C-alpha cells in the first residue's frame, strides 16, 4: 500500500509524529508540505492569543528547534526538529505543495498509485477530486473527541470550556471539516496543570502517534472498522476571540 502524508511545517509536534510513523510504516512514498501556521503574517494573531509571556517562550523553543534542525545536517540527532528532517532521516521524498487540490497535483498523486492519504494538520480541505484517487481514501488525526470540538485548536477550547477529559480521534476525511467516519478514538483525562502545549503532547503525540500506526496497519490488512459520527452532537470552534481568551485565562490556563 502506497501512503502519502500531507501536512505542514512545524517544530513542536508534527516531526515527532512523522518520525514514529516512518519508523513503523515502511510504505510511505512521500511527504507533501503545505503552507501552514508558521508564517510571519500570523505573528500578531499569536501574540494577541498567547500573551507576551507564552508567546516569548514559544518563540524561544522554535528558535532552538530551528538551530537543531540546521545542526542535524552535520551531526546525527535522536529526533527530528522539522518535517523535512523527519522525511530526510527516513529517506522519504518530500515536496512543497502550494495547493493540494490543483489538477496537476491530483494527477501526480494518481501517477504515483497512492492508496491512502494521511493528513496530519493538513491546512487545506481535501476536495472530492483528490479524495477519489486513493483506493482507501484519506484519514486524519484530530486532537479531540469528535464530533465535539471540531475545527481549530481543540486543546485550547477544551481548557477554555473547563472540560475534564479530551482525547484523540482518527477518522476518514470527507469535504467537511472533521466530519468523516471514526476509525479509532481514545480518551485522556485533563489535568489541573495541563497547558495547551502539554495537552497536545499527551493527546496527539503521546497517544495519537500510536493510534495512527494502528489504524494504518488495520487498513493495510483489511481489519479497519469505521463508525458513523453522531452529527447531532457536533460542536465546532474556530480561532479564539477576545472573549474566549479571557475565559481561558480565567481558568488559570496557559499555552505553555
Buried (B, 14 or more C-beta within 10 A) or exposed (E): BBBBBBBBBBBBBBBBBBBBBBEBBEEBBBBBBBBBEBEEEEEEEBBEBBBEEBBEBBBEBBEEBEEBBEEBEEEEEEEBBBBBBBBBBBEBEBEEBEEBBEEEBBEBBEEBEBBBBBBBBBEBEBEEEBBEBBEBBBBBBBBBBBBBBBBBBBBBBBBBBEBEEBBBBBBBBBEEBBBBBBBBBBEBEBEEEBBBBBBBBBBBBBBBBBBBBBBBEBBBEEEBEBEEBEEEEBBBBEEBEEEBBEBBEEEEBBBB
